[in-house]
């Protein structure tokens, strides 16, 4: 039964479909609308996942080719890889922390001003796993480990969407959806930098191209060309022998590079379509939950939800974040620290999102500089996280996104510099403050 529940909660399409189903039932829709809305919500997330999978088929080989072509070795941050290792020891604890943590998130949304329900199931699963590892290393065990871990998880599931929401409203132009992805500290940092450096800078979506380059206004075309050029540079550096013998399956290395660049753009295009489909269904359905179960709550959705609002910022953010990762790699080498290689997957999804956030507050300069700083940030944060993970810190991978490093640093730092019970006190105080935090007049009236 636990395995069955976990499979529901950690699969975004099923979880969000379930939320849509509950919302439509709460609104007393007829059976036809309930079936249609639920299936279209699941379909939208599957389309989104299909686009992500297509992106991965392009990004993973690019990372391999980059390492060989430019002769770098080190730790590659990857959430999926580190979680797979951790689950061998902490699987049951992770599952329990996730399930109870989601209940805590709903209770916080119901009774406090932090009215955000975190719906990115796989990220909830990853964070539950990291919390389980760090608290176990700190000395927690049994029921106390599960309760404290759930309290921490439930709080941050409501807190991070709250700090992202002011910028999220600027991005989307509405207040119906929130942002749910555990790279939020990096995105908020990018937005703040954009507000500082971007005064007077036009949006990335207002780029003026000469008449003979007007085709670049189509984001799919500009992404295809940019990624094809990057791929060609990488395969030339790695050499045809490696590419054709190890990666491309014998296909000519230049042909492979061009096809993969366009495949990347195809993945982005599919993601954008999936996001539009999901939003068309989940926002009306979630109104039912808001009205009946958690008044005024907002669904916090995965990072691709912002991509359709600034497609040019998506590409610019990825490139500048990746550049920040490369610069950070050289700085780590100069300091003789552990080398954190720029993982293409986190730099795309997180860097692209940082670009959208930076663009919302600072236009092109905000998108470029904000995502570059974000790339540096997610290069250095994993270095701090490594010693906190116990035996997993010696693996050749680690957690990649910003919030994992921030939460891990706080939990591990408190356990090592004070004692493990200081973690309980801190999060108990935070939850109590959020419960009794005064709501504004609009929320009281509602």
Buried (B, 14 or more C-beta within 10 A) or exposed (E): EEEEEBEEBBBBBBBBBBBBBBBBBBBEBEEEBBEBBBBBBBBBBBBBBBBBEBBBEBBBBBBBBBBBBBEBEBBBBBBEBBBEBBBEBBBEBBBBBBBBBBEBBBBBBEBBBBBBBBBBBBBBBBBBBBBBBBBBBBEBEEEBBBBBBBBBBBBBBBBBBBBBBEBBBBBBEEEBBBBBBBBBBBBBBBBBBBBBBBEEBEBBBEEEEEEEEEEBEEBBEBBBBBBBEBBBBBBBBBBBEBBBEEBBEEBBBBEBBBBBBBBBBBBBBBBBBBBBBBBEBBBBBBBBBBBBBBEBBBBBBBBBBBBBBBBBBBBBBBBBBBBBBBBBBEEBEEEEEBBBBBBBBBBBBBBBBBBBBBBBBBBBBBBBBBBBBBBBBBBBBBBBBBEBBBEBBEBEBBBBBBBBBBBBBBBBBBBEEEEBBBBBEBBEEBBEEBEEEEEEEEEEEE
